Amino acid sequence: MKPRLFPPFVFLAGLVLLVGMACSLSTTTPIPPTVTVVVPTQVIAPPTKPPTFPTQVIPPTNPPAIPTHLPPTATPFPTYFTETFQGNLSQWPYDVYLGDATKFSESQTSNGLHVELDDPNLYVYYYYTPVNYQDVTLDLTYTNLAHNSNNINLVCRNSKSGRFEFTVQNDGLYQIWAYDGTGGNGYVELADGGSTAIRSGQQQNQITAACVGNNLTLYINGSLVKSITDTRFFFSEGEVGFGVNISPSNQVTPVIVDFESLTISQP
């Protein structure tokens, strides 16, 4: 039997088919393309003002320095002391009570307060103004440099209501007065007299006046001269002071006196 032969086109078709299948099997499976996902970015607008943070106060490591020069403290004016009239007398203002003030002069010297009066009607007083006293003792030392025509006065409890006044005349007389400042009586004499304890002429004298309660006592050069009790005016407190005038009974000018010291003390 003669073998069966395939026609040539059949063979060719099969070859093509085999080749196609081989190519199909050997071809790599394609990788899908990478997809990039874009995430939208949120844009935060900056604040219009910067944020405020609490301020922390850090204490200094060293305390502040204390100033070395402190202002001076006010010095109180003394109450009991001896005035020698050598320094500042601004706390001793004077009052021209009567007479021509142009005929009065004062100066400070090595002896104390030098005073001259050249008017027979002049009355001049000095008061210590910072302190008001109730019971007090005054010791005044002075020297007469002219005629026997001066009256030297010590004052206690001076106020608007009045005052007590002790007068020693260089010619040997003395008086104790009350000056009624509100009752309209003016000077009222409480006691008077003469004393040999008074040194006349150009000599030094010391007079002491004590105002204790209602008792008024006068000493001249250490001698007790007069002590009385006030039963009418009862001035309770006030300034202390001293004064000078020309004696009404011996009006010879000028009066020249050196006031050397005044001691203010407790009785």
Sequence and secondary structure as in RCSB ss.txt:
>XXXX:A:sequence
MKPRLFPPFVFLAGLVLLVGMACSLSTTTPIPPTVTVVVPTQVIAPPTKPPTFPTQVIPPTNPPAIPTHLPPTAT
PFPTYFTETFQGNLSQWPYDVYLGDATKFSESQTSNGLHVELDDPNLYVYYYYTPVNYQDVTLDLTYTNLAHNSN
NINLVCRNSKSGRFEFTVQNDGLYQIWAYDGTGGNGYVELADGGSTAIRSGQQQNQITAACVGNNLTLYINGSLV
KSITDTRFFFSEGEVGFGVNISPSNQVTPVIVDFESLTISQP
>XXXX:A:secstr
       HHHHHHHHHHHHHHHHHHHS                    SS           SS     SS      
   SSEEE SSS  TTS EEEEES GGGEEEEEETTEEEEEE  TT EEEEEEEEEEESSEEEEEEEEE S S E
EEEEEEEEETTEEEEEEEETTSEEEEEEEESSSS EEEEEEEEE TTS  SS EEEEEEEEETTEEEEEETTEEE
EEEE SS     EEEEEEEEE TTS  S EEEEEEEEEEE  
